[in-house]
Amino acid sequence: MFVLAELKDTVRIAPDQFNLQLVDAVRDEIDRKLANKVLLNVGLCIALKEIVSLQDSIILPGDGASHTEVLFRYIVFRPMVGTVMTGKIRNCSREGVHVTMGFFDDILIPHAALQHPSRFDEAEQAWVWEYPLEDGAKHDLFMDVGEPIKFRVSREIFEETSPVGPPKTDAQSTQGPSTSTAAATAAQETKTPYKIIGAINESGLGVLSWWDQQGKEDYQDDEDNAEYDNDEDGEGACEE
């Protein structure tokens, strides 16, 4: 779930930090720059693990700060495809079940990857697994907000969120009102830099309380069936 990524960067240290040890100043600047941020095709940066090497610092013309090339290892959240993780249900929509890890919220379990058959309850705003019973009836198992849920990572999606071009020119703004409004709305949409797609459509995955309850019922059945065989006199066959 967490991996070590080896990264290289040129770290700028402002003059007001020259009173610090170089290593400490570099550590603070790297954490300020990367902590809780997503690097494309790397993952969500969590914390600095160690600095591997520091090159000589230089001062560029017109800039009083020092610039140091640093090789370092950073702890990154990027679970491998196939990893089973446990989070909590953040909310549900027709798109599927949205899950949070507490420090990472962009996890989606699409409706196609839920247990089958499942339906979306508009009143409860929750997905419901219609669990089939032996007599042919169905028992509704709700996926409520806040419930712990176990899922398998099936896919990861990285998106480039940095600016890709200059602002629109005046010629482009001469479009009709409806077209301009639609374009402005689309431009304001926030892209998700890193998203995890999960699945729970296999045994043992899903809301933890489902399987905990089933385990308790199975344990109770085993206790009820655990009886000693009696001999002809009605005494137990177990000897001391």
Order of alpha helices (4+ residues) and beta strands (2+ residues): beta-alpha-beta-beta-beta-beta-beta-beta-beta-beta-beta-beta-beta-alpha-beta-beta-alpha
